[in-house]
Amino acid sequence: MKRITLTLATVCLMSLSALAQSNKFFRIDYGIKSGENNGQLDDTQLRAWVNQDYMRIAYTQDESHIEIKDKKKLKSFILVPNSQEYLMLQDGTKNDYSDIQIEYIKGQEKKIAGYTCKLAIINIGTDEESGEDVKLAVYYTEQIPNLSWAEFNFLETLPGAPLSITVSGDGYIAKKIDSEELTQELFEIPESYTEMQADSAIGYGDLQVADNRYIFTNETGDLYGLKDENDKVLLQPKYTFIAPFDGDISIVNNAEDKFGAINLAGKEIITLQHDFLNYSDDSKTFMYGAQDKYGLLRADGSVFINATYEMVSFPENGLIQFMKNDKSGFMNEKEQVIIPAVHEHIFMRNKDYFITFEDTSYSLLSIKDNKKIAEGYEYMALPNEGNIFLAMKNGKYGYIDEKGKTIIPFKFSTALAFDNGVAIVSEDEAGENIYYIDTKGQEVAAVEAE
């Protein structure tokens, strides 16, 4: 199976009929943005594959629960690979969403990962405490086929795929979009699977927090504990919140609104004393908060970076992004400032370069010497590796090098950053006639872009 991996959360405007014939799919990785994670996107929390005929949704990183849907036959199922069972969600009958109030907002377009999305406001009910309507803000693109899943099944009424689903700014936001080829069998129920009833689906929905780990409540339903798939209790209910595990670690919360962490055995490894806590399995570090300031802890709970910053990121390539006085910069893991906090917004970075967004324009800078390489573009994006950068000016995409020189002309209506030496582009406004180019701007066959 060929696999073409792209590097940005941008969208390739492919012909829908071509998608169906070649079994190509858009793959969208969603993170979760919330006040609890300091406004940053968490690691991928949900992954979706979609074309105009099928959808596949992985609710967990280990794909322990998967939703598949045949969009034409109006049939959808939950698959549970661990137990080789399935649960029917839609039986071929069209869902009735006539009571869902959707307001399409004109003039409120927004770029998500370099792609312009339209806004829809959906009234999803009334808050019992405040009595106010709860409204879902959905930014969607019409150039990816419609996508929805069990939690947001009413989104199938939208004329495209949602890239941001939030309430008061918190919720799912697309962080990466790839193009992949998938086999038909991934959208069918395996013959070995047996049907289960909804009330017997242990770990279904929000109950499962890791492979073979499930949360359960006490009799009053206000405290959570942890057990395995055999109902063996690993942790008696004592927390008000247990987050899905990232690797072997879960963030927990108590009635005093203090945060700590437990491992897969249910053992408390970080005491519940922090105002905020988040964990990255990639860097094996915790982000912690104290009185609206943030720092980092090592895996053993010892202080790595003191909580004196308005924002910090997890370490990546030896660098930590931080914020002071509402401006952003970078420091190394010894807390030595590498890039002073003078930037309004750092859009993205890799080990050698970073992109800022200020006064409606994008700029490219070098991390090594903090030198501005290029500025004044309508959009910019970094490649996964190398030094050929996607940029936009006068509404067209092109590519520049590490000196800011144009090396591939600004002539594309749609373009993605380079990945493994190739990029996907299109010159027509509809985006239907896509092709692949190499780093010299020459067209190459798709088979070379593996």
C-alpha positions in Angstrom: 0.0 0.0 0.0 1.5 3.3 -1.0 1.4 6.0 1.6 1.9 9.7 0.9 2.5 11.7 4.0 2.1 15.5 3.9 3.5 17.9 6.5 0.9 20.7 7.2 -2.6 20.8 8.5 -3.5 22.1 5.0 -5.9 20.6 2.5 -5.2 19.1 -0.9 -8.1 20.0 -3.2 -8.6 16.6 -4.9 -11.3 15.5 -7.3 -14.0 13.7 -5.3 -14.5 11.1 -8.0 -10.8 10.4 -8.1 -10.8 9.9 -4.4 -13.5 7.2 -4.6 -11.9 5.4 -7.5 -8.4 5.2 -6.0 -9.5 4.7 -2.4 -7.6 7.8 -1.4 -8.7 9.5 1.8 -8.0 12.7 3.7 -6.6 11.9 7.1 -7.3 14.5 9.7 -5.6 14.5 13.1 -7.5 16.5 15.8 -6.0 17.8 19.0 -8.0 19.3 21.9 -7.6 22.9 22.9 -8.8 24.0 26.3 -8.0 26.4 29.1 -6.6 23.4 31.1 -3.8 22.9 28.5 -2.9 26.6 28.5 -4.6 27.2 25.1 -2.2 24.8 23.4 -3.3 21.9 21.2 -2.9 18.5 22.9 -1.4 15.6 21.0 -3.7 13.8 18.6 -6.9 12.9 20.4 -8.9 11.7 17.5 -8.0 10.7 13.9 -10.4 10.6 10.9 -10.2 9.3 7.4 -12.8 10.5 4.9 -13.8 10.6 1.3 -17.2 11.1 -0.3 -18.1 7.4 0.2 -16.7 6.3 3.6 -15.5 7.5 7.0 -13.3 5.9 9.6 -12.8 7.5 13.0 -10.2 6.3 15.6 -11.3 7.6 19.0 -8.1 6.5 20.8 -4.4 6.5 19.8 -4.2 2.8 20.0 -7.4 2.4 17.8 -9.1 0.4 20.5 -12.4 1.9 19.4 -13.1 2.7 15.8 -16.2 4.1 14.0 -16.7 3.2 10.3 -19.5 4.5 8.1 -20.7 3.8 4.6 -22.1 7.2 3.7 -24.2 6.1 0.7 -25.8 3.2 2.6 -26.3 5.3 5.7 -24.8 2.5 7.9 -22.2 3.1 10.6 -20.7 0.9 13.3 -18.3 0.9 16.3 -15.6 -1.7 16.1 -13.8 -3.0 19.2 -10.7 -4.9 18.0 -9.7 -6.1 21.5 -12.9 -8.1 21.9 -13.7 -8.5 18.2 -17.1 -7.1 18.6 -19.1 -4.4 16.8 -22.0 -2.1 17.7 -24.4 -0.7 15.1 -24.9 3.1 15.3 -26.9 3.8 12.1 -29.0 1.1 10.4 -29.5 2.6 7.0 -32.2 5.1 8.0 -31.5 8.8 7.5 -31.1 10.7 10.7 -33.6 13.5 11.4 -31.8 16.7 12.4 -34.7 19.1 11.7 -34.6 20.4 15.3 -30.9 21.3 15.0 -30.5 25.1 14.6 -27.6 26.0 12.3 -26.7 29.6 11.4 -24.2 30.0 8.6 -22.2 33.2 9.3 -21.1 35.2 6.3 -17.9 37.2 6.3 -16.4 35.2 9.2 -14.0 33.0 7.3 -10.9 31.8 9.1 -7.7 30.1 8.1 -7.0 26.9 9.9 -3.6 25.5 9.0 -3.4 27.7 6.0 -6.8 26.9 4.7 -9.9 29.1 4.6 -12.9 27.7 6.4 -16.4 29.0 6.8 -18.2 29.4 10.1 -21.4 27.7 11.3 -23.0 28.4 14.7 -25.0 25.4 16.1 -27.3 25.7 19.1 -26.8 22.4 20.9 -29.0 23.0 24.0 -29.4 25.1 27.2 -27.0 25.2 30.1 -28.9 24.0 33.2 -27.1 26.3 35.6 -27.0 29.6 33.6 -30.1 29.0 31.5 -28.2 30.3 28.4 -28.0 28.6 25.1 -24.8 26.5 24.4 -23.5 27.3 21.0 -21.0 25.2 19.0 -18.8 27.2 16.7 -17.8 25.0 13.7 -15.3 26.1 11.0 -15.7 23.8 8.1 -14.2 23.4 4.6 -16.3 22.5 1.6 -13.2 21.0 -0.1 -13.0 18.0 2.1 -16.0 15.6 2.0 -18.4 15.8 4.9 -17.2 14.3 8.1 -19.0 13.6 11.4 -18.9 11.0 14.2 -21.0 9.7 17.0 -20.4 12.6 19.4 -21.2 15.1 16.7 -23.4 13.1 14.3 -25.5 16.2 13.5 -22.4 17.6 11.7 -23.3 15.4 8.7 -25.7 18.3 7.7 -22.8 20.6 7.0 -21.6 21.0 3.4 -18.0 19.9 4.3 -15.6 18.6 6.9 -15.2 20.4 10.3 -11.7 21.5 11.1 -12.6 23.3 14.3 -15.4 22.3 16.7 -15.4 24.5 19.8 -17.5 25.9 22.6 -16.2 29.2 24.0 -12.9 28.5 22.2 -12.4 25.0 23.6 -12.8 21.8 21.7 -11.4 19.8 18.7 -9.1 21.5 16.2 -7.4 19.9 13.2 -3.7 20.0 13.6 -2.6 17.9 10.6 -4.1 16.7 7.4 -2.6 14.0 5.2 -3.6 12.1 2.1 -3.5 8.3 2.4 -4.6 5.3 0.4 -6.5 2.7 2.4 -7.9 -0.7 1.6 -11.6 -1.3 1.4 -11.5 -3.9 4.2 -10.7 -1.1 6.7 -14.3 0.1 6.1 -16.0 -3.2 6.6 -16.8 -5.3 9.7 -14.4 -8.2 9.9 -16.1 -11.6 9.5 -14.7 -12.7 12.9 -16.6 -9.9 14.8 -19.8 -10.5 16.7 -22.5 -7.9 17.4 -22.9 -6.5 20.9 -25.5 -4.5 22.7 -24.9 -0.9 23.6 -25.1 -1.5 27.3 -22.5 -4.3 27.2 -19.9 -2.3 25.4 -17.4 -1.8 28.3 -15.1 1.1 27.7 -17.3 2.5 24.9 -17.2 6.2 24.5 -15.6 8.2 27.3 -15.2 5.2 29.7 -12.0 3.9 28.2 -8.9 5.8 29.0 -6.2 3.4 27.8 -5.7 0.0 26.4 -7.3 -2.3 29.0 -8.0 0.6 31.3 -11.5 1.9 32.1 -12.9 4.5 34.5 -15.9 3.8 36.7 -17.8 5.8 39.3 -18.9 5.4 42.9 -22.6 5.1 43.8 -23.2 8.8 43.7 -21.4 9.2 40.4 -19.1 12.0 41.5 -15.8 10.2 42.0 -13.9 8.0 39.5 -11.7 5.0 39.8 -9.8 2.7 37.5 -10.3 -1.0 36.5 -9.2 -3.3 33.7 -11.3 -5.2 31.1 -11.9 -8.0 33.5 -13.4 -5.6 36.1 -10.4 -5.9 38.4 -10.3 -2.7 40.4 -6.9 -1.0 40.2 -8.0 2.2 41.9 -11.0 2.8 44.0 -13.1 5.9 43.1 -11.3 8.9 44.6 -10.8 11.5 41.8 -13.2 13.9 40.2 -11.5 13.5 36.9 -9.3 10.9 35.2 -7.9 11.9 31.8 -7.1 9.5 28.9 -3.6 8.1 29.3 -0.8 9.6 27.3 1.6 6.7 27.2 1.6 5.3 30.8 0.5 8.6 32.5 -3.0 10.0 33.2 -3.7 13.5 34.7 -6.2 13.4 37.6 -8.0 16.0 39.6 -9.6 16.1 43.1 -12.5 18.0 44.7 -10.1 20.8 45.7 -9.4 21.3 42.0 -5.8 20.3 42.4 -4.0 18.2 39.7 -1.7 15.2 39.9 -0.9 12.1 37.9 -1.2 8.3 38.1 0.3 5.5 36.2 -1.4 2.5 34.5 -1.4 0.6 37.8 -3.4 3.4 39.4 -0.5 4.5 41.5 -0.2 8.2 42.2 3.1 9.4 40.9 2.6 13.2 41.1 0.8 14.4 44.2 -2.3 16.5 43.7 -0.9 19.9 44.5 -0.8 21.8 41.2 -3.2 24.4 39.8 -2.7 22.9 36.4 -1.0 19.8 35.0 -0.4 18.3 31.5 1.9 15.6 30.3 3.8 14.8 27.1 4.9 11.2 26.6 7.2 12.4 23.7 9.3 14.6 26.0 8.5 12.7 29.3 7.8 16.0 31.0 4.9 17.6 32.8 3.7 21.2 32.2 2.5 22.6 35.6 0.7 25.7 36.7 0.9 27.8 39.9 -1.0 31.0 40.3 -1.4 31.6 36.5 2.3 31.0 35.8 3.6 27.9 34.1 6.7 25.7 34.1 7.9 22.1 33.6 8.4 19.1 35.7 10.6 16.0 35.0 9.0 12.6 34.9 9.8 12.0 38.6 8.0 15.2 39.6 11.1 17.3 40.2 11.2 20.9 38.9 12.7 21.2 35.4 11.6 24.8 34.6 10.2 27.0 37.4 6.6 28.3 37.0 7.5 31.9 36.2 6.2 32.1 32.6 2.9 33.1 31.1 3.2 30.1 28.8 5.8 27.3 28.2 5.8 24.5 25.7 7.1 21.0 26.0 10.7 20.6 25.0 11.2 19.8 21.3 14.6 19.6 19.5 16.2 21.0 22.7 14.1 24.1 22.7 11.2 25.4 24.8 8.9 28.1 23.6 8.0 30.6 26.4 5.9 33.7 26.9 6.6 36.8 29.0 4.7 40.1 28.8 2.5 38.6 26.1 5.4 38.1 23.8 7.0 34.8 22.8 10.5 33.5 22.4 12.7 30.3 22.9 15.0 29.1 25.6 17.1 25.9 25.8 16.6 23.2 28.4 19.0 25.0 30.7 16.6 27.9 30.7 19.0 30.1 28.7 17.2 32.5 26.3 18.0 31.6 22.7 15.4 33.8 21.0 14.2 36.8 23.1 10.5 37.1 23.9 9.7 39.8 21.4 7.3 38.1 19.0 3.5 38.6 19.0 2.8 35.1 17.8 5.0 32.2 16.8 3.1 30.3 14.2 5.2 27.1 13.9 8.8 25.9 14.2 11.2 23.1 13.6 14.8 22.5 14.7 16.2 25.2 12.5 13.5 27.8 11.6 10.4 29.4 13.0 7.5 31.4 11.5 5.9 34.4 13.1 2.6 36.0 12.4 2.3 39.7 13.1 0.2 42.5 11.6 -1.6 40.1 9.3 1.6 38.9 7.7 4.0 35.9 8.1 7.8 36.0 8.5 10.5 33.3 8.4 13.4 33.4 10.9 16.4 31.4 11.6 16.7 29.9 15.1 20.5 29.7 14.9 21.1 33.5 14.6 17.6 34.9 15.2 17.8 36.4 11.7 14.7 37.3 9.7 15.0 35.6 6.3 11.7 36.7 4.7 8.7 38.7 5.6 5.5 40.2 4.3 3.8 37.0 3.1 0.1 36.1 3.3 1.0 32.6 4.6 4.1 30.5 5.2 4.7 26.9 6.3 7.7 24.9 7.2 8.7 21.6 5.5 9.1 18.4 7.6 12.8 18.7 6.8 15.0 20.7 4.4 15.0 24.4 3.5 12.4 24.9 0.9 9.5 26.9 2.4 5.9 27.3 1.2 4.7 30.9 1.0 1.8 32.9 -0.4 1.7 36.3 -1.9 -1.0 38.0 -4.0 -3.3 35.0 -3.3 -0.9 32.5 -5.0 1.4 29.9 -3.5 5.1 29.4 -4.3 8.3 28.3 -2.6 11.4 30.2 -1.3 14.8 29.0 0.0 16.7 29.7 3.2 17.9 33.1 1.8 14.4 34.2 1.0 14.8 33.8 -2.8 11.9 32.5 -4.9 12.9 29.2 -6.3 9.5 27.9 -7.5 7.2 30.7 -8.9 4.1 31.9 -7.1 1.5 30.4 -9.5 -0.4 27.8 -7.5 -3.9 28.1 -6.3 -3.3 25.2 -3.8 -0.1 23.9 -2.5 1.3 21.9 0.4 4.7 22.1 2.1 7.4 19.6 0.9 7.6 16.2 2.5 10.1 13.6 1.5 11.2 15.7 -1.5 7.8 16.2 -3.1 4.8 18.6 -2.7 1.2 18.5 -4.0 0.1 21.5 -6.0 -2.7 22.7 -8.3 -2.9 25.7 -10.6 -6.6 25.8 -11.3 -8.9 27.6 -8.9 -11.2 24.6 -8.4 -8.2 22.6 -7.3 -9.2 19.5 -9.3 -6.1 19.1 -11.4 -3.5 18.3 -8.8 0.0 17.0 -9.5 3.3 16.4 -7.6 6.5 18.5 -8.0 10.0 17.9 -6.9 12.2 20.6 -5.2 13.1 22.0 -8.6 9.5 22.6 -9.4 9.4 19.8 -12.0 6.3 17.6 -12.2 6.9 14.0 -11.0 4.7 10.9 -11.1 2.7 10.1 -8.0 4.4 6.7 -7.7 7.6 8.6 -6.8 6.0 10.3 -3.9 5.9 7.3 -1.5 
